């Protein structure tokens, strides 16, 4: 029986699971969640799911290497990203797009500036600490670390912020990850987030009002 995966492709963790399952020909039934489901508390522990899928379906070793040094690099990134690039990329997406355009709340410039500074700090760490001079985070091949990283880095891009401008190392890494995943699958997984600026024009902001206090506490 095929797996049932409940995913919202606005969500970075969901995109990583979607790409991994598709890339590795893992049979699953795609159950689409909405942005409201995610805000309302539907939680997806993507790292646990990715590791489960890698083991259950015996995916190629490069995703989660048996080599201890390479695995340590993957684990180091996966442990770091939750409270760093994931938080900072998501915050920028909300501050630049959803809060002003859907909730109708003006975001103070100092909040935007601080969020951008945090995001830039995380992107710098990805380049200088996690990538260094390697093609991918764990070495010569893509791994779960790169997959989880790319969906996070693409999140603020969906708000109209070009995080790759002036970052040739990050851009080259993005291109290698895209090639390893396959451009068609990469674009498919990111179609929702890359269409966000148009999609928000059609969103019914009234449906999000119940979550407004929670959202503002989180991001402002």
MDAnalysis code that builds the backbone (N, CA, C; Angstrom):
import MDAnalysis as mda
import numpy as np

u = mda.Universe.empty(660, n_residues=220, atom_resindex=np.repeat(np.arange(220), 3), trajectory=True)
u.add_TopologyAttr("name", ["N", "CA", "C"] * 220)
u.add_TopologyAttr("resid", np.arange(1, 221))
u.add_TopologyAttr("resname", ["UNK", "UNK", "UNK", "UNK", "UNK", "UNK", "UNK", "UNK", "UNK", "UNK", "UNK", "UNK", "UNK", "UNK", "UNK", "UNK", "UNK", "UNK", "UNK", "UNK", "UNK", "UNK", "UNK", "UNK", "UNK", "UNK", "UNK", "UNK", "UNK", "UNK", "UNK", "UNK", "UNK", "UNK", "UNK", "UNK", "UNK", "UNK", "UNK", "UNK", "UNK", "UNK", "UNK", "UNK", "UNK", "UNK", "UNK", "UNK", "UNK", "UNK", "UNK", "UNK", "UNK", "UNK", "UNK", "UNK", "UNK", "UNK", "UNK", "UNK", "UNK", "UNK", "UNK", "UNK", "UNK", "UNK", "UNK", "UNK", "UNK", "UNK", "UNK", "UNK", "UNK", "UNK", "UNK", "UNK", "UNK", "UNK", "UNK", "UNK", "UNK", "UNK", "UNK", "UNK", "UNK", "UNK", "UNK", "UNK", "UNK", "UNK", "UNK", "UNK", "UNK", "UNK", "UNK", "UNK", "UNK", "UNK", "UNK", "UNK", "UNK", "UNK", "UNK", "UNK", "UNK", "UNK", "UNK", "UNK", "UNK", "UNK", "UNK", "UNK", "UNK", "UNK", "UNK", "UNK", "UNK", "UNK", "UNK", "UNK", "UNK", "UNK", "UNK", "UNK", "UNK", "UNK", "UNK", "UNK", "UNK", "UNK", "UNK", "UNK", "UNK", "UNK", "UNK", "UNK", "UNK", "UNK", "UNK", "UNK", "UNK", "UNK", "UNK", "UNK", "UNK", "UNK", "UNK", "UNK", "UNK", "UNK", "UNK", "UNK", "UNK", "UNK", "UNK", "UNK", "UNK", "UNK", "UNK", "UNK", "UNK", "UNK", "UNK", "UNK", "UNK", "UNK", "UNK", "UNK", "UNK", "UNK", "UNK", "UNK", "UNK", "UNK", "UNK", "UNK", "UNK", "UNK", "UNK", "UNK", "UNK", "UNK", "UNK", "UNK", "UNK", "UNK", "UNK", "UNK", "UNK", "UNK", "UNK", "UNK", "UNK", "UNK", "UNK", "UNK", "UNK", "UNK", "UNK", "UNK", "UNK", "UNK", "UNK", "UNK", "UNK", "UNK", "UNK", "UNK", "UNK", "UNK", "UNK", "UNK", "UNK", "UNK", "UNK", "UNK", "UNK", "UNK", "UNK", "UNK"])
u.atoms.positions = np.array([
    [0.840, -1.186, 0.000],
    [0.000, 0.000, 0.000],
    [0.882, 1.245, 0.000],
    [0.562, 2.207, -0.843],
    [1.355, 3.424, -0.950],
    [1.234, 4.266, 0.316],
    [2.306, 4.993, 0.602],
    [2.281, 5.938, 1.714],
    [1.313, 7.067, 1.417],
    [0.763, 7.643, 2.467],
    [0.004, 8.880, 2.329],
    [0.835, 9.996, 2.950],
    [1.188, 10.974, 2.141],
    [1.967, 12.102, 2.623],
    [1.124, 13.362, 2.542],
    [0.902, 13.983, 3.705],
    [0.110, 15.204, 3.794],
    [1.079, 16.382, 3.737],
    [1.063, 17.095, 2.632],
    [2.084, 18.099, 2.375],
    [1.483, 19.412, 1.896],
    [2.106, 20.497, 2.347],
    [1.785, 21.838, 1.861],
    [3.046, 22.375, 1.198],
    [3.019, 22.611, -0.098],
    [4.231, 23.001, -0.805],
    [4.612, 24.461, -0.607],
    [3.846, 25.204, 0.202],
    [4.332, 26.491, 0.698],
    [5.390, 26.256, 1.783],
    [5.348, 25.084, 2.379],
    [6.198, 24.751, 3.519],
    [7.515, 24.143, 3.059],
    [8.607, 24.650, 3.600],
    [9.921, 24.124, 3.255],
    [10.053, 22.637, 3.602],
    [9.732, 22.213, 4.849],
    [9.869, 20.795, 5.187],
    [9.067, 19.892, 4.261],
    [7.873, 20.313, 3.901],
    [7.041, 19.502, 3.008],
    [7.689, 19.366, 1.631],
    [8.294, 20.440, 1.159],
    [8.945, 20.371, -0.151],
    [10.113, 19.399, -0.147],
    [10.856, 19.363, 0.948],
    [11.993, 18.440, 1.004],
    [11.515, 16.991, 0.952],
    [10.446, 16.685, 1.663],
    [9.892, 15.321, 1.637],
    [9.352, 14.995, 0.248],
    [8.654, 15.936, -0.356],
    [8.082, 15.740, -1.690],
    [9.187, 15.438, -2.710],
    [10.234, 16.250, -2.708],
    [11.337, 16.053, -3.648],
    [12.009, 14.712, -3.416],
    [12.277, 14.384, -2.155],
    [12.984, 13.139, -1.841],
    [12.182, 11.928, -2.296],
    [10.904, 11.923, -2.007],
    [10.063, 10.784, -2.395],
    [9.974, 10.663, -3.914],
    [9.783, 11.773, -4.596],
    [9.695, 11.755, -6.056],
    [11.018, 11.323, -6.692],
    [12.098, 11.895, -6.214],
    [13.414, 11.612, -6.793],
    [13.779, 10.150, -6.647],
    [13.367, 9.528, -5.557],
    [13.727, 8.140, -5.281],
    [12.630, 7.147, -5.661],
    [11.647, 7.633, -6.424],
    [10.560, 6.760, -6.918],
    [9.866, 6.005, -5.792],
    [9.679, 6.686, -4.669],
    [8.956, 6.104, -3.538],
    [7.464, 6.294, -3.785],
    [6.689, 5.232, -3.823],
    [5.257, 5.387, -4.110],
    [4.534, 6.067, -2.953],
    [3.769, 7.113, -3.262],
    [3.001, 7.774, -2.215],
    [1.791, 8.463, -2.814],
    [0.766, 8.592, -1.987],
    [-0.410, 9.363, -2.348],
    [-0.243, 10.763, -1.772],
    [-0.290, 11.752, -2.623],
    [-0.067, 13.139, -2.236],
    [-1.370, 13.736, -1.735],
    [-1.420, 14.054, -0.440],
    [-2.577, 14.714, 0.157],
    [-2.189, 16.172, 0.417],
    [-2.745, 17.075, -0.343],
    [-2.341, 18.479, -0.269],
    [-2.964, 19.177, 0.939],
    [-2.098, 19.774, 1.745],
    [-2.543, 20.625, 2.847],
    [-2.555, 22.072, 2.379],
    [-3.316, 22.895, 3.086],
    [-3.332, 24.322, 2.792],
    [-2.457, 25.063, 3.782],
    [-2.151, 26.308, 3.446],
    [-1.381, 27.163, 4.348],
    [-2.072, 27.292, 5.697],
    [-3.395, 27.320, 5.699],
    [-4.146, 27.444, 6.947],
    [-3.979, 26.213, 7.822],
    [-3.866, 25.028, 7.207],
    [-3.632, 23.812, 7.980],
    [-2.321, 23.907, 8.742],
    [-1.298, 24.419, 8.060],
    [0.018, 24.528, 8.676],
    [0.006, 25.545, 9.805],
    [-0.586, 26.713, 9.555],
    [-0.673, 27.741, 10.599],
    [-1.461, 27.216, 11.788],
    [-2.482, 26.434, 11.506],
    [-3.355, 25.949, 12.564],
    [-2.777, 24.859, 13.430],
    [-1.573, 24.421, 13.102],
    [-0.919, 23.494, 14.003],
    [-0.616, 22.131, 13.439],
    [-0.901, 21.893, 12.142],
    [-0.503, 20.636, 11.537],
    [1.007, 20.641, 11.445],
    [1.651, 19.683, 12.081],
    [3.110, 19.694, 12.186],
    [3.699, 18.517, 11.424],
    [4.745, 18.778, 10.677],
    [5.412, 17.722, 9.937],
    [6.866, 17.697, 10.362],
    [7.286, 16.601, 10.984],
    [8.691, 16.464, 11.376],
    [9.451, 15.911, 10.180],
    [9.881, 16.799, 9.315],
    [10.424, 16.380, 8.028],
    [11.704, 15.572, 8.154],
    [12.579, 15.923, 9.092],
    [13.845, 15.209, 9.210],
    [13.597, 13.748, 9.576],
    [12.717, 13.510, 10.525],
    [12.393, 12.135, 10.911],
    [11.804, 11.363, 9.739],
    [10.946, 12.032, 8.968],
    [10.328, 11.370, 7.813],
    [11.374, 11.071, 6.748],
    [12.265, 12.015, 6.476],
    [13.309, 11.788, 5.484],
    [14.205, 10.611, 5.867],
    [14.596, 10.549, 7.120],
    [15.453, 9.448, 7.571],
    [14.708, 8.117, 7.508],
    [13.437, 8.144, 7.859],
    [12.609, 6.935, 7.770],
    [12.518, 6.453, 6.320],
    [12.246, 7.360, 5.408],
    [12.116, 6.987, 3.999],
    [13.447, 6.463, 3.447],
    [14.542, 7.114, 3.836],
    [15.859, 6.680, 3.351],
    [16.162, 5.252, 3.793],
    [15.822, 4.929, 5.033],
    [16.099, 3.589, 5.549],
    [15.109, 2.558, 5.014],
    [13.827, 2.898, 5.054],
    [12.797, 1.932, 4.640],
    [12.944, 1.552, 3.169],
    [13.255, 2.533, 2.333],
    [13.310, 2.269, 0.894],
    [14.742, 2.128, 0.381],
    [15.700, 2.065, 1.321],
    [17.108, 1.800, 0.986],
    [17.563, 2.668, -0.192],
    [17.387, 3.946, -0.021],
    [17.769, 4.900, -1.068],
    [19.300, 4.956, -1.171],
    [19.829, 5.479, -2.273],
    [21.282, 5.511, -2.469],
    [22.025, 6.132, -1.287],
    [23.192, 5.587, -1.023],
    [23.953, 5.938, 0.177],
    [24.273, 7.422, 0.279],
    [24.433, 8.104, -0.859],
    [24.863, 9.500, -0.785],
    [23.852, 10.397, -0.071],
    [22.585, 9.985, -0.014],
    [21.599, 10.816, 0.674],
    [21.898, 10.926, 2.171],
    [22.249, 9.793, 2.782],
    [22.592, 9.783, 4.210],
    [23.771, 8.830, 4.368],
    [24.992, 9.315, 4.109],
    [26.156, 8.443, 3.903],
    [26.488, 7.546, 5.094],
    [26.932, 6.358, 4.766],
    [27.424, 5.437, 5.803],
    [28.773, 5.903, 6.332],
    [29.556, 6.574, 5.488],
    [30.832, 7.125, 5.912],
    [30.611, 8.080, 7.082],
    [31.286, 7.844, 8.188],
    [30.997, 8.577, 9.423],
    [31.320, 10.065, 9.316],
    [32.394, 10.405, 8.614],
    [32.737, 11.818, 8.492],
    [31.695, 12.560, 7.653],
    [31.278, 11.953, 6.565],
    [30.256, 12.582, 5.732],
    [28.919, 12.651, 6.464],
    [28.575, 11.576, 7.175],
    [27.313, 11.587, 7.918],
    [27.336, 12.657, 9.005],
    [28.487, 12.850, 9.619],
    [28.604, 13.873, 10.661],
    [28.320, 15.261, 10.086],
    [28.770, 15.511, 8.845],
    [28.501, 16.798, 8.212],
    [27.006, 16.968, 7.947],
    [26.378, 15.886, 7.490],
    [24.933, 15.938, 7.267],
    [24.204, 16.201, 8.577],
    [24.551, 15.440, 9.611],
    [23.883, 15.602, 10.908],
    [24.112, 16.981, 11.506],
    [25.329, 17.513, 11.320],
    [25.627, 18.842, 11.856],
    [24.705, 19.879, 11.220],
    [24.559, 19.795, 9.883],
    [23.687, 20.761, 9.216],
    [22.229, 20.573, 9.646],
    [21.755, 19.346, 9.679],
    [20.359, 19.086, 10.037],
    [20.044, 19.549, 11.455],
    [21.025, 19.470, 12.341],
    [20.826, 19.921, 13.725],
    [20.811, 21.445, 13.819],
    [21.609, 22.086, 12.978],
    [21.735, 23.551, 13.020],
    [20.546, 24.269, 12.399],
    [20.007, 23.752, 11.297],
    [19.122, 24.529, 10.442],
    [17.777, 24.912, 11.055],
    [17.287, 24.128, 12.017],
    [15.948, 24.380, 12.577],
    [15.789, 25.811, 13.102],
    [16.757, 26.240, 13.900],
    [16.653, 27.537, 14.568],
    [17.471, 28.613, 13.865],
    [17.899, 28.332, 12.641],
    [18.718, 29.299, 11.916],
    [18.077, 29.608, 10.569],
    [18.538, 28.974, 9.495],
    [18.038, 29.334, 8.173],
    [16.544, 29.082, 8.035],
    [16.021, 28.028, 8.664],
    [14.581, 27.786, 8.556],
    [13.799, 28.937, 9.183],
    [14.183, 29.319, 10.369],
    [13.505, 30.413, 11.061],
    [13.660, 31.724, 10.303],
    [14.877, 31.997, 9.833],
    [15.147, 33.286, 9.215],
    [14.530, 33.403, 7.818],
    [14.557, 32.308, 7.046],
    [13.926, 32.336, 5.736],
    [12.420, 32.470, 5.836],
    [11.827, 31.736, 6.771],
    [10.377, 31.808, 6.980],
    [9.956, 33.207, 7.429],
    [10.735, 33.766, 8.346],
    [10.385, 35.086, 8.868],
    [10.394, 36.124, 7.756],
    [11.383, 36.061, 6.890],
    [11.447, 37.019, 5.793],
    [10.251, 36.860, 4.860],
    [9.853, 35.618, 4.598],
    [8.703, 35.356, 3.739],
    [7.446, 35.974, 4.337],
    [7.243, 35.803, 5.628],
    [6.060, 36.361, 6.292],
    [6.110, 37.882, 6.350],
    [7.261, 38.432, 6.698],
    [7.364, 39.891, 6.858],
    [7.235, 40.628, 5.536],
    [7.790, 40.051, 4.472],
    [7.774, 40.736, 3.179],
    [6.471, 40.527, 2.415],
    [5.791, 39.383, 2.690],
    [4.674, 39.038, 1.820],
    [3.358, 38.814, 2.561],
    [3.297, 37.810, 3.408],
    [2.006, 37.412, 3.958],
    [1.435, 38.412, 4.960],
    [2.270, 38.935, 5.849],
    [1.747, 39.863, 6.854],
    [1.237, 41.159, 6.219],
    [2.005, 41.795, 5.347],
    [1.467, 43.035, 4.752],
    [0.391, 42.800, 3.695],
    [0.531, 41.754, 2.886],
    [-0.372, 41.577, 1.741],
    [-1.646, 40.818, 2.084],
    [-1.568, 39.902, 3.043],
    [-2.746, 39.096, 3.387],
    [-3.401, 39.588, 4.676],
    [-2.589, 39.857, 5.696],
    [-3.146, 40.336, 6.964],
    [-3.355, 41.844, 6.969],
    [-2.716, 42.547, 6.038],
    [-2.899, 43.992, 5.956],
    [-2.226, 44.765, 7.063],
    [-1.137, 44.213, 7.616],
    [-0.408, 44.870, 8.704],
    [0.917, 45.403, 8.169],
    [1.170, 46.668, 8.373],
    [2.437, 47.266, 7.932],
    [3.567, 46.791, 8.834],
    [4.622, 46.305, 8.233],
    [5.772, 45.797, 8.992],
    [6.782, 46.922, 9.170],
    [7.157, 47.253, 10.392],
    [8.136, 48.319, 10.623],
    [9.464, 48.020, 9.925],
    [10.094, 49.045, 9.410],
    [11.337, 48.871, 8.667],
    [12.425, 48.256, 9.528],
    [12.457, 48.614, 10.823],
    [13.502, 48.060, 11.680],
    [13.344, 46.553, 11.849],
    [12.094, 46.055, 11.801],
    [11.860, 44.614, 11.876],
    [12.360, 43.923, 10.610],
    [12.107, 44.548, 9.469],
    [12.592, 43.995, 8.197],
    [14.120, 43.990, 8.151],
    [14.720, 45.075, 8.599],
    [16.180, 45.176, 8.578],
    [16.817, 44.115, 9.475],
    [16.240, 43.923, 10.667],
    [16.789, 42.925, 11.590],
    [16.630, 41.514, 11.036],
    [15.479, 41.250, 10.418],
    [15.236, 39.922, 9.839],
    [16.200, 39.652, 8.686],
    [16.459, 40.689, 7.874],
    [17.390, 40.530, 6.760],
    [18.808, 40.288, 7.265],
    [19.178, 40.950, 8.322],
    [20.501, 40.734, 8.910],
    [20.652, 39.299, 9.399],
    [19.620, 38.780, 10.055],
    [19.655, 37.383, 10.525],
    [19.752, 36.412, 9.351],
    [18.964, 36.669, 8.312],
    [18.988, 35.802, 7.136],
    [20.364, 35.825, 6.473],
    [20.921, 37.006, 6.319],
    [22.252, 37.113, 5.715],
    [23.300, 36.362, 6.532],
    [23.161, 36.398, 7.853],
    [24.088, 35.664, 8.707],
    [24.000, 34.166, 8.484],
    [22.780, 33.654, 8.334],
    [22.606, 32.224, 8.086],
    [23.136, 31.824, 6.712],
    [22.881, 32.651, 5.707],
    [23.382, 32.349, 4.361],
    [24.913, 32.352, 4.337],
    [25.511, 33.257, 5.080],
    [26.969, 33.304, 5.169],
    [27.510, 32.032, 5.805],
    [26.838, 31.532, 6.827],
    [27.276, 30.296, 7.475],
    [27.164, 29.101, 6.533],
    [26.097, 29.067, 5.740],
    [25.968, 27.976, 4.765],
    [27.158, 27.991, 3.809],
    [27.522, 29.180, 3.329],
    [28.639, 29.291, 2.386],
    [29.982, 28.982, 3.041],
    [30.239, 29.595, 4.195],
    [31.584, 29.564, 4.760],
    [31.838, 28.386, 5.691],
    [30.805, 27.915, 6.387],
    [31.001, 26.806, 7.327],
    [30.584, 25.464, 6.729],
    [29.395, 25.431, 6.137],
    [28.862, 24.142, 5.709],
    [29.330, 23.737, 4.312],
    [29.459, 24.688, 3.399],
    [29.947, 24.357, 2.063],
    [31.473, 24.433, 1.984],
    [32.031, 25.514, 2.479],
    [33.467, 25.768, 2.359],
    [33.871, 25.645, 0.886],
    [34.791, 24.746, 0.564],
    [35.222, 24.596, -0.831],
    [34.693, 23.310, -1.450],
    [33.682, 22.710, -0.830],
    [33.124, 21.457, -1.340],
    [31.958, 21.738, -2.297],
    [31.708, 20.833, -3.241],
    [30.554, 21.012, -4.132],
    [29.226, 20.951, -3.394],
    [29.147, 20.053, -2.397],
    [27.938, 19.878, -1.604],
    [28.327, 19.853, -0.126],
    [27.349, 19.901, 0.741],
    [27.633, 20.022, 2.175],
    [28.436, 18.850, 2.711],
    [28.120, 17.628, 2.272],
    [28.820, 16.448, 2.783],
    [30.038, 16.062, 1.951],
    [30.217, 16.697, 0.804],
    [31.353, 16.341, -0.046],
    [31.038, 16.480, -1.516],
    [31.283, 15.417, -2.260],
    [31.159, 15.468, -3.717],
    [29.766, 15.148, -4.233],
    [28.870, 14.718, -3.360],
    [27.538, 14.312, -3.798],
    [26.463, 15.011, -2.973],
    [25.306, 15.185, -3.570],
    [24.161, 15.738, -2.852],
    [23.795, 14.823, -1.691],
    [23.244, 15.399, -0.643],
    [22.800, 14.623, 0.511],
    [21.510, 15.242, 1.041],
    [20.982, 14.629, 2.093],
    [19.794, 15.194, 2.735],
    [20.055, 16.613, 3.223],
    [21.288, 16.908, 3.595],
    [21.616, 18.258, 4.068],
    [21.377, 19.293, 2.965],
    [21.817, 18.992, 1.755],
    [21.617, 19.921, 0.646],
    [20.142, 20.054, 0.296],
    [19.423, 18.943, 0.347],
    [18.003, 18.975, 0.032],
    [17.239, 19.844, 1.023],
    [17.518, 19.656, 2.304],
    [16.861, 20.453, 3.338],
    [17.302, 21.916, 3.232],
    [18.557, 22.129, 2.874],
    [19.065, 23.498, 2.764],
    [18.425, 24.256, 1.605],
    [18.308, 23.623, 0.448],
    [17.839, 24.367, -0.723],
    [16.400, 24.838, -0.557],
    [15.546, 24.031, 0.059],
    [14.151, 24.468, 0.211],
    [14.052, 25.641, 1.175],
    [14.956, 25.693, 2.155],
    [14.970, 26.822, 3.086],
    [15.468, 28.089, 2.394],
    [16.519, 27.945, 1.602],
    [17.086, 29.098, 0.912],
    [16.098, 29.665, -0.110],
    [15.283, 28.800, -0.704],
    [14.317, 29.260, -1.702],
    [13.108, 29.960, -1.081],
    [12.880, 29.781, 0.223],
    [11.686, 30.366, 0.845],
    [11.625, 31.889, 0.711],
    [12.675, 32.617, 1.089],
    [12.593, 34.077, 0.921],
    [12.582, 34.505, -0.538],
    [13.093, 33.659, -1.429],
    [13.035, 33.981, -2.858],
    [11.579, 34.111, -3.300],
    [10.719, 33.286, -2.694],
    [9.299, 33.345, -3.013],
    [8.645, 34.668, -2.642],
    [9.284, 35.416, -1.754],
    [8.745, 36.725, -1.367],
    [9.272, 37.843, -2.260],
    [10.132, 37.482, -3.200],
    [10.702, 38.485, -4.097],
    [12.100, 38.928, -3.729],
    [12.706, 38.280, -2.746],
    [14.054, 38.635, -2.317],
    [15.060, 37.708, -3.000],
    [15.937, 38.251, -3.824],
    [16.934, 37.444, -4.518],
    [18.138, 37.225, -3.609],
    [18.146, 36.115, -2.908],
    [19.231, 35.835, -1.964],
    [20.515, 35.405, -2.675],
    [20.422, 35.116, -3.962],
    [21.605, 34.646, -4.700],
    [22.411, 35.800, -5.305],
    [21.821, 36.984, -5.352],
    [22.523, 38.140, -5.915],
    [23.769, 38.457, -5.087],
    [24.910, 38.535, -5.755],
    [26.159, 38.837, -5.068],
    [26.728, 37.670, -4.294],
    [26.173, 36.473, -4.497],
    [26.664, 35.274, -3.804],
    [26.969, 34.180, -4.828],
    [28.064, 34.300, -5.545],
    [28.377, 33.324, -6.600],
    [28.540, 31.900, -6.072],
    [29.095, 31.739, -4.864],
    [29.259, 30.395, -4.322],
    [27.904, 29.758, -4.046],
    [26.994, 30.528, -3.463],
    [25.660, 30.010, -3.167],
    [24.913, 29.713, -4.464],
    [25.071, 30.567, -5.452],
    [24.405, 30.374, -6.740],
    [24.899, 29.107, -7.431],
    [26.214, 28.893, -7.400],
    [26.786, 27.700, -8.036],
    [26.313, 26.438, -7.330],
    [26.236, 26.508, -5.995],
    [25.711, 25.364, -5.229],
    [24.260, 25.111, -5.582],
    [23.442, 26.170, -5.666],
    [22.046, 26.021, -6.053],
    [21.920, 25.309, -7.395],
    [22.771, 25.697, -8.339],
    [22.730, 25.087, -9.671],
    [23.092, 23.604, -9.611],
    [24.076, 23.257, -8.780],
    [24.456, 21.841, -8.658],
    [23.351, 21.028, -8.011],
    [22.719, 21.600, -6.999],
    [21.611, 20.904, -6.339],
    [20.457, 20.706, -7.317],
    [20.145, 21.749, -8.063],
    [19.065, 21.663, -9.046],
    [19.366, 20.581, -10.086],
    [20.608, 20.526, -10.530],
    [20.991, 19.513, -11.523],
    [20.883, 18.102, -10.934],
    [21.311, 17.954, -9.674],
    [21.263, 16.632, -9.032],
    [19.826, 16.167, -8.816],
    [18.948, 17.086, -8.480],
    [17.538, 16.764, -8.273],
    [16.838, 16.544, -9.607],
    [17.216, 17.372, -10.591],
    [16.538, 17.401, -11.887],
    [15.698, 18.659, -11.957],
    [15.911, 19.462, -13.002],
    [15.238, 20.759, -13.085],
    [13.714, 20.634, -13.070],
    [13.191, 19.634, -13.730],
    [11.738, 19.484, -13.795],
    [11.149, 19.261, -12.413],
    [11.762, 18.372, -11.630],
    [11.269, 18.119, -10.277],
    [11.505, 19.321, -9.377],
    [12.665, 19.950, -9.508],
    [12.976, 21.138, -8.709],
    [11.922, 22.221, -8.940],
    [11.635, 22.490, -10.214],
    [10.650, 23.522, -10.539],
    [9.246, 23.124, -10.082],
    [8.916, 21.855, -10.224],
    [7.606, 21.360, -9.788],
    [7.411, 21.597, -8.292],
    [8.415, 21.242, -7.503],
    [8.307, 21.385, -6.050],
    [8.227, 22.841, -5.615],
    [8.856, 23.727, -6.380],
    [8.914, 25.135, -5.985],
    [7.914, 26.023, -6.722],
    [7.084, 25.417, -7.545],
    [6.128, 26.216, -8.314],
    [5.192, 27.007, -7.401],
    [4.737, 26.384, -6.331],
    [3.803, 27.062, -5.416],
    [4.462, 28.261, -4.745],
    [5.658, 28.036, -4.188],
    [6.305, 29.123, -3.457],
    [6.753, 30.233, -4.406],
    [7.172, 29.877, -5.620],
    [7.611, 30.891, -6.571],
    [6.443, 31.679, -7.159],
    [5.241, 31.148, -7.023],
    [4.059, 31.875, -7.461],
    [3.356, 32.617, -6.348],
    [4.011, 32.730, -5.205],
    [3.372, 33.308, -4.024],
    [2.940, 34.752, -4.202],
    [3.736, 35.538, -4.906],
    [3.420, 36.960, -5.022],
    [2.123, 37.189, -5.800],
    [1.846, 36.311, -6.740],
    [0.574, 36.398, -7.451],
    [-0.538, 35.744, -6.649],
    [-0.214, 34.643, -5.975],
    [-1.235, 33.897, -5.240],
    [-1.837, 34.708, -4.096],
    [-1.016, 35.543, -3.438],
    [-1.530, 36.295, -2.289],
    [-2.633, 37.269, -2.706],
    [-2.625, 37.668, -3.976],
    [-3.658, 38.585, -4.451],
    [-5.038, 37.929, -4.438],
    [-5.045, 36.607, -4.478],
    [-6.305, 35.865, -4.519],
    [-6.688, 35.263, -3.170],
    [-5.802, 35.393, -2.174],
    [-6.076, 34.811, -0.869],
    [-7.153, 35.593, -0.142],
    [-7.995, 34.866, 0.572],
    [-9.024, 35.477, 1.401],
    [-8.431, 35.750, 2.782],
    [-8.027, 36.987, 2.998],
    [-7.386, 37.336, 4.262],
    [-8.267, 37.135, 5.476],
    [-9.588, 37.158, 5.285],
    [-10.492, 36.999, 6.429],
    [-10.335, 35.640, 7.085],
    [-9.965, 34.625, 6.297],
    [-9.813, 33.275, 6.844],
    [-8.597, 33.167, 7.751],
    [-7.663, 34.095, 7.623],
    [-6.459, 34.061, 8.438],
    [-6.571, 34.935, 9.680],
    [-7.649, 35.683, 9.797],
    [-7.758, 36.624, 10.911],
    [-7.739, 35.924, 12.267],
    [-8.292, 34.710, 12.324],
    [-8.304, 33.986, 13.596],
    [-6.887, 33.671, 14.078],
    [-5.964, 33.575, 13.124],
    [-4.570, 33.273, 13.468],
    [-3.714, 34.534, 13.600],
    [-4.314, 35.696, 13.353],
    [-3.539, 36.938, 13.310],
    [-2.750, 37.209, 14.591],
    [-3.364, 37.104, 15.780],
    [-2.581, 37.367, 17.001],
    [-1.382, 36.431, 17.136],
    [-1.580, 35.157, 16.811],
    [-0.507, 34.179, 16.898],
    [0.613, 34.524, 15.917],
    [0.259, 34.876, 14.709],
    [1.245, 35.207, 13.681],
    [2.033, 36.443, 14.064],
    [1.343, 37.466, 14.539],
    [2.041, 38.704, 14.893],
    [2.974, 38.503, 16.085],
    [2.558, 37.679, 17.035],
    [3.445, 37.376, 18.170],
    [4.701, 36.665, 17.701],
    [4.560, 35.779, 16.734],
    [5.696, 35.003, 16.241],
    [6.689, 35.868, 15.468],
    [6.179, 36.778, 14.657],
    [7.049, 37.459, 13.695],
    [7.295, 38.930, 13.992],
    [6.442, 39.534, 14.822],
    [6.641, 40.944, 15.144],
    [6.874, 41.171, 16.625],
])
